[in-house]
Amino acid sequence: MRIFLAGATGVIGERVVPLLRSAGHDVAGMTRSPAKAEALVALGARPVVCDVFEGERLESELVSFAPEVLVHLLTDLPDEPSRIAELAGVNNRIRTEGTANLLSAARAARCGRVLAESVAWTLPGAGEAAAAELERSVLAAGGVVLRYGQLYGPGTYYPAEAPGPPRVHVDEAAHRTIEALEAPSGVVTIVDGAGEGDPPRRS
């Protein structure tokens, strides 16, 4: 399949790209950082340097690539976990405005399948409403919501010691993302010891 992966250089995305390529898929990997384009080439993906908030350009890139599947793994998290609350508004904007831009671009590109990252726990403050909006919009488009537990393993906030549940090792998260390409529209929970079929989050 032709798969457009938004967030291809994130902690999950950088693991998903080689898995997709090894399965024979044609992958366009989106990053907003020109410095990361070479890394995507090395992983076997076509690099797309674009910001999710550049709606017209984003649409042009998707229409040009003509994907069969859009995988939305975009987040904007600080390197220091102590700053998550301080910078939560940026991540909330990705979940709301960014997701809306991706869904609009997918419609323009006649991309029939969308998977999008959410979380398997209740976020504080405005984060809960932002996650709920992402989930509602993706499900309304007939897509698949991926509710990840807290990631642990290399490159995460918990590189050596697992956090409390809900949690999932980042390598396992990547493999189960690939499995979800075949999932029907709905919610897939990706945590240690859990499967599919969870109800949509209520706001």
Long-range contacts (C-beta under 8 A, 24 or more apart in sequence): 1-25, 1-26, 1-67, 1-68, 1-69, 1-181, 2-26, 2-28, 2-65, 2-66, 2-67, 2-68, 2-69, 3-27, 3-28, 3-67, 3-68, 3-69, 3-70, 3-71, 3-181, 4-28, 4-30, 4-48, 4-61, 4-62, 4-65, 4-67, 4-69, 4-70, 4-71, 4-111, 5-29, 5-30, 5-45, 5-71, 5-73, 6-30, 6-52, 6-70, 6-71, 6-72, 6-73, 6-74, 6-102, 7-31, 7-72, 7-73, 7-74, 7-75, 7-117, 8-40, 8-43, 8-45, 8-73, 9-33, 9-36, 9-39, 9-40, 10-73, 10-74, 10-75, 11-151, 11-155, 11-156, 11-170, 12-73, 12-117, 12-148, 12-151, 12-170, 12-173, 12-174, 12-177, 13-73, 14-39, 14-43, 14-155, 15-170, 15-171, 15-173, 15-174, 16-71, 16-73, 16-174, 16-177, 16-178, 17-43, 17-44, 17-45, 18-43, 18-44, 19-174, 19-175, 19-178, 20-178, 21-45, 23-178, 28-61, 28-65, 28-67, 30-61, 52-94, 52-98, 52-101, 52-102, 53-93, 53-97, 53-98, 53-101, 55-101, 55-104, 55-105, 58-101, 58-102, 58-105, 59-104, 59-105, 59-108, 59-109, 61-105, 62-105, 62-106, 62-108, 62-109, 62-111, 63-105, 63-108, 63-109, 65-109, 66-109, 66-110, 66-111, 67-106, 67-109, 67-111, 68-111, 68-112, 68-113, 69-111, 69-113, 69-114, 69-115, 69-181, 70-102, 70-105, 70-106, 70-111, 70-113, 70-114, 70-115, 71-114, 71-115, 71-116, 71-177, 71-181, 72-99, 72-102, 72-114, 72-115, 72-116, 72-117, 72-138, 73-117, 73-177, 74-98, 74-102, 74-117, 75-117, 81-157, 85-124, 88-124, 88-125, 88-126, 88-127, 89-126, 91-127, 91-130, 92-126, 92-127, 92-130, 93-130, 95-130, 95-131, 95-133, 95-134, 96-130, 96-133, 96-134, 99-133, 99-134, 99-137, 99-138, 100-137, 103-137, 103-138, 103-141, 103-143, 106-141, 107-141, 113-142, 113-143, 113-144, 113-181, 114-138, 114-141, 114-142, 114-143, 114-144, 115-143, 115-144, 115-145, 115-146, 115-177, 115-180, 115-181, 116-143, 116-144, 116-145, 116-146, 117-146, 117-148, 118-145, 118-146, 118-147, 118-148, 118-201, 119-147, 119-148, 119-149, 120-147, 120-148, 120-149, 120-166, 120-189, 120-190, 120-191, 120-194, 121-149, 121-150, 121-166, 128-201, 128-203, 129-203, 131-201, 132-201, 132-202, 132-203, 133-203, 135-187, 135-200, 135-201, 136-200, 139-185, 139-186, 139-187, 139-200, 142-185, 143-185, 144-180, 144-183, 144-184, 144-185, 144-186, 144-187, 144-188, 145-186, 145-187, 145-188, 145-200, 146-177, 146-180, 146-188, 146-190, 147-187, 147-188, 147-189, 147-190, 147-191, 147-198, 148-173, 148-190, 148-191, 149-173, 149-189, 149-190, 149-191, 149-192, 149-194, 165-191, 165-192, 166-191, 166-192, 166-194, 167-191, 167-192, 168-192
